[in-house]
Amino acid sequence: MFFARLFASRRARLAVAAAVPLVTLSAITAVTLPPAAAAPGCSVSYSAPSTWDGGFTANVAVTNLGDAIDGWTLTWSFGAGQQVKQAWNAEASQSGAQVTARNVSYNATIPTGGKVEFGFNGSTSGTSNPNPTEFTLNGTLCTGDVGPTTTTTTTTTTGNPPAGNLPSSFRWSSSGALISPKPDSAHPNVYSVKDPSVVYYNGKYHVFASVYTTGYNIMYTSFTDWSQAASAPHHYLDRTAVGGGYKAAPHVFYFAPQRLWYLVYQTGSNASYSTTADISNPSSWSAPKNFYANGMPQIIRDNIGNGYWVDFWMVCDTAKCYLFSSDDNGHLYRSETTLAQFPNGFTNTVIALQDSNKNRLFEASNVYKVAGRNQWMLIVEAIGSDGRRWFRTWTASSITGPWSPLAAEESNPFARSNNVTLPGGQWTRDFSHGEMIRAGVDQTMEINPCQLRFLYQGINPSAGGDYNKLPWKLGLLTQTNSTC
C-alpha cells in the first residue's frame, strides 16, 4: 500500500541521517523602511596567560563595534578537547566543543565602541591548548569589522488592519509544479525538492528547501515572480559554511532585534541554525550552531517511541521565542526562551498538542500570527486514511494555546485533495510539508487572513520506491474562499 511504503520509508530516511507581490491588505498598505543604523560588528581578544599540566587560565575581551547591546552571548568552539571549569564576569556553559558565555547582571550592556572582559579556568586533555579562531557575539561573527548596514523592508497598514476572519473551511486552487530538482556539476543527481520555507523581501521571493542528492541538504533560490521560479538557479548550501552532512527542513526568518536572518534546520540529533546579514547571498550563511546545548530534551526522549525528532519551527511574540518540533509519533513539542536570550536558553519543553493516532499529528508544524486579530494559527501535516499527506489547522489566542480545531478533519481539511482544484491537471494528490507566504519577514510570522497562499511539496500520484528518491516538487496554493 502507498501508506505503508511512505510511512516506512520516512523512518528509513531519517534513520540514515500566479505572481504574488507583497501581500495585499484590505486596508491601504505602505512599505516602511526603518532608518539606517549601524550594522552589527565585534572583535575579540583571547589569551591564555597561565598554563599548567592539565589546565589553564584564559582572558577574553569583547569589543562591540556595532549598535549598543543590552544582553550578550559569546560563543566559540575549542579545537583540542579543552573544557571550561570556572568562569568569572560571565556565565559559561559547554556542549561538546562549543562554549557559550553570557553576561551577568552587572555587565549586560556594551555601548558602541565599549568593551567587556571576563575569564575562566579550563582543563586540557594533553599539552595542546590552541586558542579558538572564531567567535560569535549575539549571532554575529566577530571579524573586527562592521558588516554591511542592512535595512529591512516591512509591510504595515496605514488604515485599518485586515478585517477578514479565517474561514471555518478552506478552498484552494493549486499551480502546477513550480520548482523541480535541478542538478549541477557538483550534484549530478538531485531527486527531490521539498520542505520549503519562503519570504518575500526586497522585491524577491527567497525560497529555501531540502534536496536529496547523495544525502539531505538545503538549497536556495530566488526570483521576482512565480513565473520565473522554474528557471531560477539553485544554490546548494553544502558548498558554503553550512557544510555537508545531514541538513533538512529549513525555516527562514529575520530576527529584528539582532538585524540578522536565521535559517533553522534539522541535523538529525538537534535543532540547528545559521545566520547572515544578507539573505540574497547564499555563501554568507554561518556555520551551524545548535539550539539545545544538551541535545534532545528528556520529555521528547520519553514520548518519541519509534519516531524521529523533526521539523523545527520558530515563532516569537513580544516577550518570548518558541521552538516547535514533531516526533512522527503523535506529539507536537514546544520549547521557549526570552527575546533577549535568543538564540540561547531554550528550555521548558512541553507537549503542546498530541493525538493518540500518530498519523493525525505527524510532522511539519507551522505557527502564525493572524494580522489584525488576537489570534494564532497552527498547521500540522497528517497522513490520511488513504495514505496521502494533508494538513490540519487549529487556532488559539496565544502561542501557548490552548488550540481549538478549525479545519482539522479529512472531511473539512486545511488542505487535502478534496478541497484543492488543480486547473493544470492532477500532478499531485499529496499536500505535504510547506509554508505560508507571510505578510512580513520577521520573527512574529504574521500572515494576512485576506489573502492566503501556501507553498507546499507535491508528488506524482503514481510515484513509488525509496522515499529518499521520490520526486517531490513545489507548488503554490491560493485560497479561493477568502472572507474579506
C-alpha positions in Angstrom: 0.0 0.0 0.0 1.1 3.6 -0.6 0.6 4.4 3.0 2.8 1.6 4.3 5.6 2.4 1.8 5.6 6.1 2.5 5.4 5.7 6.3 8.2 3.1 6.5 10.5 4.9 4.1 10.2 8.1 6.1 11.6 6.2 9.0 14.5 4.9 6.8 15.3 8.3 5.6 15.7 9.9 9.0 17.5 6.9 10.4 20.3 7.4 7.9 20.8 10.7 8.8 0.3 33.1 -10.3 2.5 36.2 -9.5 2.3 37.3 -5.9 3.6 40.8 -5.0 3.9 41.9 -1.4 0.8 40.5 0.3 -2.1 43.0 -0.3 -4.0 44.1 2.7 -7.6 45.1 2.7 -6.6 48.5 4.1 -4.2 50.8 2.4 -0.7 49.5 2.6 2.7 51.1 2.7 6.3 49.8 2.7 8.2 51.3 5.6 12.0 51.4 5.7 13.5 51.8 9.2 16.2 54.4 9.4 19.6 53.0 8.5 21.5 52.0 11.6 25.0 50.7 12.3 25.3 47.1 11.3 26.4 44.6 14.0 30.2 44.1 14.4 32.6 43.0 17.1 36.2 42.0 17.8 37.5 39.5 20.4 40.9 39.3 22.1 41.6 35.9 23.6 44.7 34.8 25.6 45.8 32.1 27.9 48.4 33.8 30.1 48.8 31.0 32.6 49.0 27.3 31.7 50.0 24.2 33.7 49.9 20.4 33.2 46.2 19.7 32.5 44.9 23.2 32.9 45.0 26.9 32.0 43.6 30.3 32.7 42.1 32.3 29.9 41.1 36.0 29.5 38.6 37.2 26.9 37.9 40.8 25.9 34.9 41.6 23.6 34.7 45.0 21.9 31.3 46.0 20.4 31.7 47.7 17.0 28.0 48.0 16.2 24.9 49.3 17.9 24.8 49.3 21.7 24.0 45.8 23.1 21.8 45.1 26.1 22.4 41.5 26.9 25.2 39.5 25.2 26.1 35.9 24.4 29.5 35.0 23.1 30.1 31.5 21.5 33.2 29.7 20.3 34.5 26.2 19.8 37.6 24.6 21.2 39.8 22.5 18.9 41.7 20.3 21.3 39.2 19.0 23.8 39.5 21.9 26.3 36.8 22.3 28.9 35.7 25.4 30.8 35.6 24.7 34.5 35.1 28.0 36.4 34.3 31.5 34.9 34.1 35.0 36.3 32.3 38.1 35.0 30.3 35.7 32.8 28.1 32.6 33.0 29.7 29.9 30.9 28.4 26.5 29.7 29.7 24.0 27.3 28.2 21.3 24.9 30.9 19.2 23.2 33.4 21.6 21.8 31.1 24.6 21.7 31.3 27.1 24.6 28.6 29.7 25.4 29.4 32.7 27.7 26.6 35.0 28.7 26.6 38.3 30.6 25.9 38.6 34.3 23.6 41.2 35.7 26.3 44.0 36.0 27.8 43.8 32.6 24.9 43.2 30.2 25.2 46.5 28.4 28.0 47.1 25.9 27.8 50.6 24.2 29.1 51.1 20.7 32.9 51.0 21.0 32.6 49.6 24.5 34.4 46.6 25.9 33.5 43.8 28.3 36.1 41.4 29.8 35.7 38.0 31.5 37.9 35.0 32.3 37.8 31.4 33.2 39.9 28.4 34.3 39.9 25.4 31.9 41.2 21.9 31.6 43.1 20.2 28.8 43.4 16.6 27.9 47.0 16.9 26.9 49.7 19.5 26.3 47.9 21.1 23.3 45.9 24.2 24.1 45.3 26.2 20.8 43.4 29.5 21.0 39.9 29.5 19.4 39.9 31.1 16.0 36.2 32.1 15.6 33.9 34.0 18.0 30.2 34.9 17.5 28.5 37.7 19.5 24.7 37.6 19.6 24.8 35.7 16.3 27.3 38.0 14.6 30.7 36.6 13.6 33.4 38.8 15.2 35.7 39.8 12.4 37.0 43.1 13.7 34.8 45.0 11.2 31.3 46.2 11.0 29.2 44.3 8.5 27.2 46.0 5.7 24.4 48.1 7.0 21.1 46.3 6.4 17.7 47.8 6.0 14.7 45.6 6.3 11.5 46.1 4.3 8.3 45.5 6.2 4.7 45.8 5.3 2.5 47.9 7.6 -1.0 49.2 7.4 -1.8 52.9 7.2 -5.6 52.4 7.6 -7.5 49.7 9.4 -5.8 46.3 9.7 -7.1 43.4 7.7 -10.8 43.0 8.7 -11.3 39.4 7.5 -11.5 36.3 9.5 -10.1 32.9 8.9 -12.9 30.8 7.3 -14.2 27.7 9.0 -13.4 25.7 5.9 -10.9 26.3 3.1 -10.9 26.1 -0.6 -7.8 26.4 -2.8 -6.5 26.4 -6.4 -3.1 25.0 -7.0 -0.5 25.8 -9.5 1.4 23.1 -11.3 4.9 22.1 -10.2 6.8 25.4 -9.9 10.2 24.3 -8.5 11.7 21.0 -9.5 15.1 19.2 -8.9 17.9 21.0 -10.7 21.3 19.1 -10.9 24.6 20.9 -11.3 28.2 19.7 -11.7 28.7 19.1 -8.0 25.2 17.5 -7.6 24.6 15.4 -10.8 21.7 13.5 -9.2 19.0 15.6 -7.4 16.0 13.5 -6.7 13.7 15.9 -4.8 13.0 19.5 -3.8 10.8 19.5 -0.6 10.2 21.1 2.9 10.1 24.7 1.6 10.4 27.9 3.5 9.8 31.3 1.8 9.9 35.0 2.5 9.2 38.0 0.2 11.9 40.6 0.7 13.3 43.5 -1.3 11.2 42.6 -4.4 12.0 38.9 -4.5 10.8 35.6 -3.2 13.6 33.8 -1.3 13.0 30.1 -1.1 14.9 27.5 0.9 14.2 23.8 0.6 15.5 20.3 1.4 17.1 18.4 -1.5 18.1 14.8 -1.7 21.3 14.1 -3.6 23.6 11.5 -2.0 22.1 12.7 1.3 19.9 15.5 2.5 21.0 19.2 2.4 19.5 22.6 1.7 19.2 24.6 -1.5 18.3 28.3 -2.0 16.7 30.0 -5.0 15.2 33.5 -5.6 13.0 35.2 -8.2 10.8 38.2 -8.6 7.7 36.4 -9.9 6.5 32.8 -9.6 6.6 32.6 -13.4 10.4 32.7 -13.1 10.6 30.0 -10.4 11.3 27.1 -12.7 14.2 28.8 -14.4 15.8 30.4 -11.3 19.2 28.9 -10.4 19.6 26.7 -7.4 22.4 27.3 -4.9 23.4 24.3 -2.7 24.3 25.3 0.8 26.6 22.3 1.3 29.1 24.4 -0.8 29.0 27.1 2.0 29.9 27.2 5.7 26.6 25.4 6.3 28.5 22.4 5.1 27.8 18.9 4.1 26.2 16.1 6.2 22.5 15.8 7.0 20.7 19.1 6.9 16.9 19.3 6.1 13.6 21.1 6.7 14.7 24.7 6.6 12.8 27.6 8.1 14.0 31.2 7.4 13.1 34.5 9.1 14.5 37.8 10.0 15.2 38.3 13.8 14.7 42.0 14.0 16.3 42.6 17.5 19.6 41.4 16.1 19.1 42.5 12.5 20.1 39.0 11.3 18.5 36.4 9.2 18.2 33.0 10.7 18.0 29.7 8.9 16.7 26.9 11.2 17.0 23.3 10.2 17.3 19.7 11.5 20.5 17.8 11.7 19.2 14.5 13.0 20.3 15.0 16.6 19.5 18.6 17.3 17.8 21.8 16.0 20.5 23.9 14.3 20.8 27.3 12.8 22.9 29.5 10.7 22.8 33.3 10.4 23.5 36.0 7.8 23.1 39.8 7.3 22.3 39.2 3.6 19.6 36.7 2.7 20.3 37.2 -1.0 23.9 35.9 -0.7 23.8 32.1 -0.2 27.5 31.9 0.5 27.2 34.3 3.5 25.5 31.8 5.9 27.5 31.0 9.0 28.5 27.5 10.1 25.8 25.6 12.0 25.2 26.0 15.7 22.8 24.1 17.9 19.8 25.4 19.9 19.8 22.7 22.5 23.0 22.6 24.5 22.2 19.2 26.0 20.6 17.7 22.9 17.1 16.2 22.9 15.0 17.3 25.9 14.1 14.4 28.2 10.3 14.9 27.6 10.9 14.1 23.9 13.0 11.1 24.7 10.2 9.8 26.9 7.5 10.1 24.3 9.2 9.8 20.9 8.8 6.0 20.7 10.0 4.7 17.3 9.6 8.2 15.8 12.1 10.9 14.9 12.8 14.4 16.1 12.0 16.6 13.0 10.7 19.8 11.5 11.7 22.7 13.7 9.7 25.9 13.6 10.5 29.2 15.3 8.0 31.9 16.2 8.1 34.8 18.7 5.7 37.1 20.4 6.6 40.4 22.2 8.4 38.6 25.1 9.5 35.1 24.1 10.5 32.9 21.2 9.1 29.4 20.9 10.7 26.5 19.1 8.2 23.8 17.9 9.1 20.3 16.7 7.4 17.0 15.9 8.3 13.4 16.6 6.3 11.4 13.9 4.6 9.8 16.9 1.6 12.0 17.6 3.3 14.7 19.6 3.9 18.4 19.0 6.6 19.9 21.3 7.3 23.5 22.3 10.4 25.0 23.9 10.9 28.6 24.9 13.4 31.3 25.6 13.3 35.1 26.0 13.7 37.6 23.2 16.9 38.8 25.0 18.4 35.4 25.3 17.6 34.2 21.8 19.0 32.0 20.2 20.2 30.6 23.5 18.4 29.4 26.6 15.7 27.2 25.1 14.1 25.3 28.0 10.7 24.4 29.5 9.9 21.9 26.7 6.3 20.7 26.9 3.9 18.7 24.7 1.8 21.4 23.0 -0.6 19.1 21.3 -0.9 15.3 20.9 -3.1 12.7 19.2 -3.3 9.0 20.1 -3.3 8.4 16.3 0.2 9.4 15.4 -0.7 9.8 11.7 -3.2 12.6 12.5 -0.4 14.7 14.1 2.6 13.6 12.2 5.0 16.5 11.4 5.8 19.8 9.6 4.1 22.3 12.0 3.7 26.0 11.2 2.6 28.6 13.7 1.5 32.1 12.5 0.2 35.4 14.0 -3.1 36.4 12.2 -2.7 40.1 11.3 -5.3 42.4 12.8 -6.5 39.8 15.3 -5.5 38.5 18.7 -5.2 35.0 17.1 -2.5 32.5 16.2 -2.9 29.7 13.7 -1.3 26.2 13.9 -0.9 24.0 10.8 0.3 20.3 11.1 0.8 17.7 8.4 -1.1 14.4 8.7 -1.2 11.1 6.9 -4.7 10.4 5.7 -6.8 7.2 5.7 -5.8 6.9 2.1 -2.1 7.1 2.8 -1.9 10.6 1.3 -0.4 13.7 3.0 -2.7 16.5 4.1 -2.9 19.4 6.6 -5.0 20.1 9.7 -5.3 23.5 11.4 -6.1 25.0 14.8 -6.4 28.5 16.3 -5.6 30.0 19.7 -5.4 33.4 21.4 -1.8 32.7 22.4 1.2 30.8 21.0 1.0 28.6 24.1 -2.6 27.6 23.4 -5.0 26.0 24.1 -5.5 25.1 20.5 -9.1 24.7 19.1 -9.7 22.8 15.9 -10.6 25.0 12.9 -10.3 22.7 9.9 -8.9 19.5 11.2 -10.7 16.6 9.7 -10.4 14.8 6.4 -13.9 15.9 5.5 -13.0 19.5 6.4 -9.2 19.9 6.0 -6.9 22.8 5.8 -5.5 21.4 2.5 -6.3 18.0 1.0 -7.2 16.6 -2.4 -10.9 17.1 -1.6 -10.6 20.9 -1.2 -7.9 21.7 -3.8 -8.5 22.2 -7.5 -5.6 21.8 -9.9 -6.6 23.6 -13.2 -3.5 22.4 -15.0 -4.1 18.7 -14.1 -3.7 16.5 -11.1 0.0 16.4 -10.8 -0.3 15.5 -7.1 -2.7 14.1 -4.6 -0.4 14.8 -1.7 -0.2 18.1 0.0 2.8 17.9 2.2 5.4 20.0 4.2 5.0 23.6 3.3 4.8 27.2 4.4 2.5 30.3 4.1 3.5 33.3 2.1 3.9 35.7 5.1 2.8 39.4 5.3 6.3 40.2 6.6 9.6 38.6 7.2 10.3 38.9 11.0 10.0 36.5 13.9 6.3 37.0 14.5 5.4 35.0 11.4 2.4 37.2 10.6 0.0 36.2 7.8 -2.8 38.2 6.2 -6.2 36.4 6.6 -7.5 38.2 3.5 -5.1 36.5 1.1 -3.7 33.1 2.0 -1.1 31.4 -0.2 0.8 28.2 0.8 3.9 26.8 -0.8 3.9 23.0 -0.5 5.5 19.8 -1.7 3.6 17.5 -4.0 4.4 14.4 -6.0 3.2 12.4 -9.0 0.4 10.1 -7.7 2.0 7.1 -9.3 5.5 7.6 -7.8 6.9 4.9 -5.6 10.0 3.3 -4.3 12.7 4.6 -1.9 11.3 7.7 0.0 14.6 9.4 -0.3 14.4 9.3 -4.1 10.7 10.2 -4.5 10.4 13.1 -7.0 8.9 15.8 -4.7 8.4 19.2 -6.3 7.0 22.5 -5.0 3.6 24.0 -5.9 1.6 27.0 -4.7 -1.9 27.0 -3.2 -4.0 30.2 -3.5 -7.1 30.5 -1.3 -10.3 30.9 -3.3 -12.8 31.4 -0.5 -11.4 34.5 1.3 -13.8 36.1 3.8 -12.5 39.6 3.0 
